[in-house]
Amino acid sequence: MKQLIILGSGSAGLTAAIYAGRAGLDPLVIAGDTPGGLLTKTGDVENFPGFPDGINGFELMMRMRKQAERFGAAFLNTSAEKVIVNPDGTKTIRLINGEELQCSALIIATGSEPRWLGIEAEKKFIGRGVSACATCDGAFYRNMPVAVVGGGDTAMEEALSLTKFASEVHVIHRRDTLRATKIMAERALANPKIIFHWNKEVVDMTGGDFLTGLTLKDTVTGERSTLQCDGCFVALGHIPGTAIFRDLLSLSDGGCVNLQCNTSLTGIDGVFAAGDCADCFYRQAIMAAGMGCRAAMDAARWLEKQEEQNS
């Protein structure tokens, strides 16, 4: 039986593995569907401390994994399909191949996934003009036209953020009114750089190696039109990777794990959470890393107390 298993290998999971490894816990990391997390699908990361010239997202995560391995972390490139807390307090993790693993402490760092448009061309351009994070990628589009898809607060925040860089920001919304709160809607509507396309949805994307334009469809008339842009930011929200924990943990309305008192504690003894699966607001790699550190420290202290009680 392992002392500690970590579910997820993004910024939170790998940071937790580094700290847990240095604490001598020999953590096992279940890497998940996307080993390295969402950053492995991005281009350059310019806002992670320590890299003044930026660093490729995939390279950053591979460096973090190598660092975790240096301190004794082991990795399994698979996913969990169920977590069971046993009567004796141990945890059973059932993998997608049916194998079961046992541990004393568990850190959940399963991240989140952007809610994408779901059109075929989108897959080609993710990281090549299509993004789900203006904070991460907005600066790459200085003096270029970009689009934001969505009509809620997240979309308005993305659009307003992008006005600092882009030549113009086109907001594409499939309805004729915004879902955003009044104050966010008013700010966006008053910004001269933001152009609204009402009753429109993106049905295709065009370009060679990088995005150059969008095909729009009018949701009322069915008429199609084109919009030239160099970037498209999909702001339809995120889906926390917490589906398998619905019957186990307390989740927020947005699906994030509820944490206790500014800690990584989930309310179940020996189960901790970190990163985007427990953060419905910031969703930044550096925030996830800090939460991973916290979870590892909380888990180490919990394991130490368990050892003291059993001695």
Residue, then its C-alpha position, 0 to 999 in steps of 0.5 A: m500500500k502506498q503512503l500517498i497517491i496523487l491523481g493528476s499531473g498538471s501544475a498542481g499534481l506535479t508540484a505536490a509530487i515534488y514536495a511529497g517526494r522531498a518529504g520522503l513519501d514516495p508518491l505515486v502519480i496517476a497522470g490522467d488522460t492528459p499527462g502534464g495537464l492543459l499546459t502541454k497543449t499551449g505554446d509559450v508560457e510567459n507568466f510562470p515565474g523564473f522564465p523571463d523569456g517564456i517557456n514552452g508549456f510542454e517543456l515546462m511540464m516535462r521539467m516539473r515531472k523530471q524534478a518530481e522523479r528526481f525526488g522519488a515520485a513514480f508515475l502511471n500514465t493511466s486514469a482513475e475511474k473510481v475512488i473508494v474510502n474504506p471503513d479503515g480509512t484507507k483509500t482504494i483507487r480503481l483504474i480504468n483497466g480495472e486494477e486497484l491501488q491502495c493508499s493512506a492519503l490521497i491528493i486530487a489534482t485532476g484539473s479542469e477542461p475548457r468547454w470547447l465549441g466542439i467543431e472539427a476544425e477547432k482541434k487543429f487550431i488549439g494552441r495555433g490561434v484558438s485559446a481558452c485563456a486570455t490571461c495566458d495568451g492575450a499578449f501574443y495578439r498585439n495589434m491583431p484582431v481577435a474574437v471571443v465566443g460567449g456571452g457570460d461574465t467570463a467572456m466579457e472579462e476575456a474581451l476586456s482583457l484582450t482590448k489591452f493588446a488586440s487591435e479589435v475584439h469581436v464578441i460572438h454570442r448566439r443570442d441577442t442579449l448577454r448573460a453577463t451581469k449588468i456591470m460586466a455587460e455595461r463595461a464591455l458594451a461601452n468599450p470602443k474596441i469591442i464589436f458585438h456579433w449578435n445571434k451568431e455562432v462559430v461553425d468553422m475555422t479557416g487557416g493554414d498552420f495558424l488561424t486566420g478566420l471564422t465562419l459564422k452562422d446566424t442563429v435566426t436566419g441561418e445565413r453564413s458570413t466570415l470574420q477575419c481574425d488571428g485569435c479566437f478565445v473560447a469563453l464558454g466556461h470550464i468543466p472541473g475534472t471531478a465527475i468521479f467524486r460527485d458521490l464522495l466529495s462536497l462540490s460547488d455549483g460549478g463542480c469544484v471541490n469545496l475546501q475547508c478553511n483555506t487549506s487543501l482539506t476536503g472534509i474526508d480524512g486523508v483526502f486533499a485537493a489542489g489546482d483547477c479541480a478546486d479553483c473555479f475562479y483563478r485557473q492559473a498554473i502558478m495558483a495551481a502550483g501553490m495549491g499543490c504545495r499546500a496539499a503535499m504539506d497538509a498530506a505529510r502532516w496528516l500522515e505524520k499524525q497517523e503514524e504517531q497515533n498508531s505507534 
